[in-house]
Amino acid sequence: MPRHISLLFPGQGSQSTGMLDDFDNSKINPIRKISNNLFDFDLVDVIKNGPNDLINRTSITQPALLATSFLYFKKFLALSQTLPNILAGHSLGEYSALVAAESITMEDAMSIVHKRGLFMESCPKGGMYAILNFDLDSINNICNKVSLELNDVVSAANINSENQVVIAGSLEAAKKVADDCKNAGAKRCIQLNVSVASHCNLMEEASKQLSSELDKFMFKAPKFPIIHNIDAEFENNPINIPIKLEKQLTSPVQWVKTMKYLHNKNGIVIECGPGKVLSGLAKANGLDNILSMSSENFEENFRKLI
């Protein structure tokens, strides 16, 4: 019986200049054609050549990662000749999963995530900190306390593992929570290099704008089961998918719950996209048989496991 295969699609933070270098023009040209029809900038050129401040701009990062992750998915299908059992994506990666599952077209998804990025960029500036080796209940309590003290926004944004929770909020509130967590025993509190505070109530206006944008597009029932960020559950009714995508912007990413579900499958977990962020998080959540498609020896290791 074939091994159970889960594909994980990365979110912002996994982008890098040159992340298309493993793909030849025959694979890239369809992406170039779509992006040239949608955008007034050359997305493929930005991915290939930078500059870094451009590829790291949220409204460009999102379609860039979506396109790159989709090419990795096509590569996976060609290499493995095996269909995945489950898909999951971290934040933006949820859109990559939806494209892979044919719930939405690549062209529609690229248009949506570019607009999603623009909406996010128009929200109040904020900060995000990774809190290491500190329990979620304590972090939530400190966030609630600071939020009340300052009458400002701050909350858990990415519940990545038992030892890593990312908080997001206003610059002042997020810094105070990080300081208070450190004073209360957190091992480290690392400020992330972002200006957009995702997955918190600073994204409320972006969420409303995204909802209106999503109404313009047609979603289908996904071909493969997708674990969604806001509740770590599946959604077969396409009417509910845009609702989950809208709520995702202001809700924490439930990655620990996602990883617990996959852990019970005891299968192969593959990071389908550039970088190895999700491979590291899978390991931190106790999963085994983890592979990254951006590794040079991916195909060899996959053959051994399958």
VENZIPE-V284524 format. One record per pair of residues at least 24 apart in sequence whose C-alpha atoms are under 8 Angstrom apart, sorted by the first residue. I is the first residue (numbers start at 0). GAP is how many residues later the second one is. Records with the same first field share a line. If there is no record, write none. Layout:
# VENZIPE-V284524
I=GAP, GAP
This chain:
# VENZIPE-V284524
1=304
2=264, 265, 303
3=80, 81, 261, 262, 263, 264
4=78, 79, 80, 81, 262, 263, 264, 265
5=78, 79, 80, 81, 82, 256, 261, 262, 263, 264
6=77, 79, 80, 81, 262, 263, 264, 265
7=79, 80, 81, 82, 85, 89, 261, 262, 263, 264, 270
8=60, 78, 79, 80, 81, 84, 85, 87, 88, 262, 263, 264, 269
9=55, 59, 79, 80, 81, 82, 83, 261, 262, 263, 264, 267, 268
10=51, 54, 78, 79, 80, 81, 82
11=49, 50, 53, 79, 80
13=51, 260, 261, 262, 263
14=40, 41, 46, 49, 50, 259, 260
15=31, 36, 39
16=29, 30, 31, 32, 33, 34, 35, 38
17=29, 30, 31, 32
18=28, 29, 49, 255
19=27, 28, 48
20=27
22=48
26=44
27=43
30=36
33=73
34=72, 75
37=73
57=59, 60, 62, 63
58=54, 55, 56, 57, 58, 59, 62
59=54, 57
61=30, 51, 52, 55
62=47, 48, 50, 51
64=208, 209
65=26, 27, 29, 30, 44
66=39, 43
67=205, 206
68=27, 203, 204, 205
69=26, 29, 30, 203
71=200, 201, 221
72=27, 199, 200
75=196
78=220
83=140
84=139, 140
85=138, 139, 140, 141
86=137, 138, 139, 140
87=138, 139, 140, 170
88=138, 139, 140
89=139, 163, 165
90=138, 157, 162
93=134, 135
96=129
97=124, 128
100=121, 122, 123, 124
101=118, 120, 121
102=116, 117, 118, 119, 120, 135
103=114, 115, 116
107=109
111=101, 102
114=95, 98
115=90, 94
118=86, 87, 90, 91
119=76, 78, 83, 86
120=75
121=84
122=73, 79, 80, 82, 83
123=46, 72, 78
124=45, 46, 70, 71, 72
125=42, 43, 44, 45, 48, 69, 70, 71, 76
126=41, 42, 43, 44, 47, 48, 64, 65, 67, 68, 69, 70
127=38, 39, 40, 41, 46, 63, 64, 65, 66, 69
128=37, 38, 39, 45, 46, 49, 60, 61, 62, 63
129=34, 35, 36, 37, 58, 59, 60, 61, 62
130=32, 33, 34, 35, 36, 47, 50, 55, 56, 57, 58, 59
131=31, 32, 33, 54, 55, 56, 57
132=29, 30, 31, 53, 54, 55
133=28, 29, 30, 47, 51, 52, 53
134=27, 28
135=26, 29
138=42
141=35, 38, 39
142=34
145=27, 30, 31
146=26
152=47, 48, 49
153=46, 47
154=45
155=44, 96
156=41, 42, 43, 94, 95, 96
157=41, 94, 95, 96, 97
158=93, 94, 95, 96, 97
159=93, 94, 95, 96, 121
160=94, 95, 120, 123, 124
161=94, 123
162=121
167=29, 30, 31, 32
168=28, 31, 32, 33
169=27, 32
197=51, 52
198=49, 50, 51, 52, 53, 54
199=49, 50, 51, 52
200=49, 50
201=48
202=46, 47
203=45, 46
205=43
206=39, 40, 42, 43
207=38
209=36
210=31, 32, 35
213=28
214=27
226=31
228=24, 25, 26, 29
229=24
231=25, 26
255=29
258=26, 28
259=25
261=25
262=24
267=37, 38
